[in-house]
Amino acid sequence: MSHSKLASLFSRDLSLKTTTLSESFSWHEYLEKNKKEMILLFYMSAKNLIKPFSVDEFVSPQAG
């Protein structure tokens, strides 16, 4: 996604949200519930580092 596209979305009231995954709410469930309304930007790695999502990398976040 380009900077100009992201800036355009923010100008139209785009908001950033975080979601905590758990044993009762998994990554798969999150994707199913939000797939039409989300733009994945960042995730927290197993080492607690914030990393950008990339189309070149498969990521499957876990609870915790």
C-alpha positions in Angstrom: 0.0 0.0 0.0 1.4 3.4 -0.9 1.8 6.3 1.4 -0.7 8.4 -0.5 -3.4 5.6 -0.3 -2.8 5.3 3.5 -3.0 9.1 3.9 -6.2 9.1 1.9 -7.7 6.5 4.2 -6.7 8.4 7.3 -8.3 11.5 5.9 -11.6 9.6 5.7 -11.6 8.6 9.4 -9.5 5.4 9.2 -8.6 4.2 12.7 -5.9 1.9 14.0 -6.8 -0.9 16.3 -5.0 -3.7 18.1 -6.4 -7.1 18.8 -5.1 -9.5 21.5 -5.2 -13.1 20.3 -6.0 -15.8 22.9 -6.8 -19.4 23.2 -10.5 -18.5 22.7 -9.9 -16.0 19.8 -7.3 -17.2 17.3 -5.7 -15.6 14.3 -7.9 -17.7 12.0 -11.0 -16.5 13.8 -9.8 -12.9 13.6 -9.3 -13.2 9.8 -12.7 -14.7 9.3 -14.4 -12.0 11.3 -12.6 -9.0 9.8 -11.4 -10.0 6.4 -13.6 -7.4 4.5 -12.7 -4.5 6.8 -9.1 -4.8 7.7 -5.7 -3.7 6.3 -2.9 -5.5 8.1 -0.1 -3.2 8.8 2.0 -4.5 11.8 2.2 -7.6 14.1 4.2 -8.3 17.2 6.8 -11.1 16.8 7.5 -13.9 19.3 10.4 -11.7 20.5 7.9 -8.8 21.2 9.2 -6.8 18.2 6.7 -4.8 16.1 7.1 -5.8 12.5 5.3 -4.7 9.3 3.2 -7.2 7.4 4.6 -8.1 4.0 3.1 -9.9 1.1 6.4 -11.7 0.7 6.3 -13.2 4.2 3.8 -15.7 5.6 2.9 -14.8 9.2 0.6 -16.7 11.5 0.5 -14.9 14.9 -0.2 -16.9 18.0 -1.9 -16.1 21.3 0.1 -14.4 24.0 
